[in-house]
């Protein structure tokens, strides 16, 4: 596969380099001066590597000394959609419009996307670790919602990822089985008043992880209202497990 | 009532002053240079204001710019025990020895202690806020286990407390009713593998608080194994709600 940076900008001590690995597109953010451990960011459904929350989180992590990479999920960020993508997105939109539970559709579609995304993340990590600054650095993963649907199978498949922040997703038997193979330190987010994900479903998914260090952070509020201070907590979490120089 | 400091020492920038308010004994820790918001520490059952975890937490908070007070609960820290204290402690020890559930006894006894401790905390806060450095400063509360059994009725009774960290306690109808009167920002700890407190019991107590900002931190591990990083999280929590200068 062919890896290349497609642009390069630098501001406020953050080097931003969009890249392409064959048809996979993404962004690598790094400190201008030195390069610390690498955090992989998984974006949410309908978002992409250039979405404001990804850019904000990446900048925060670079300030803390990390390099950060995000790739666009299949069908996201301008990448081509398949007929399945179109069908599943239409089904989600219809459920939203009619007020039917969107959970079963999201779970099914996101796990389908994970089948396509996991090999792409592995190939991206291979390519990034061939860069001199990132060879052999410790790796962490942060991803909520669809970033968890992709993150769980990725963590189960990828022994290079040493710590993860996940959450805001439904229990599912396939996911739970994969979670049972994951033993790295974990911080897991749940919204206590989530209008889409039942509490018992989130709690059961958290329970399924085999990690001996795992922390559930359940915050009052709706699905979209994850408090901003949770990202600071994630930075502290990575600081404990993947300390930046 | 008569308030007096009974000693004064200073080390590493921490001024330590044991005090007595009539028969109530406690300790006030303060920065040597300036005095920030006041954090009240509630100790656990069988501990007291001079126990190592209290001293360690107090020093950490003073370094972050806070003043910190802890009082000995009734029957604790050398304070006289009543016949009820003796009976309840014997009942707890017997349950521990025979492997019977200790929860119902702890809940009953700690709520009895709370009836005696809450007016003592209120009187202590009155006395402390007559000190020039602490007049009108914002107040927070940190207390796990018995410190939660006392903290919940204290928070319900005491409008001067503006933020609290609680947890590691059982659901109880009386506590839950009081929790429903509490609206200040809350961080609440739970041990996911607690051998004494069922998960559903802890989750139900967390659910009972009326706070619009409340965060549950549930960590893998047994009753006594609350991770050290949770106290750092508590310091960050107080930093958001009661910022020290």
Interface residues (C-beta under 8 A of the other chain):
Chain A: X192 X203 X206 X207 X211 X212 X213 X214 X215 X216 X217 X218 X219 X220 X227 X229 X232 X233 X236 X240
Chain B: X192 X203 X206 X207 X211 X212 X213 X214 X215 X216 X217 X218 X219 X220 X227 X229 X232 X233 X236 X240
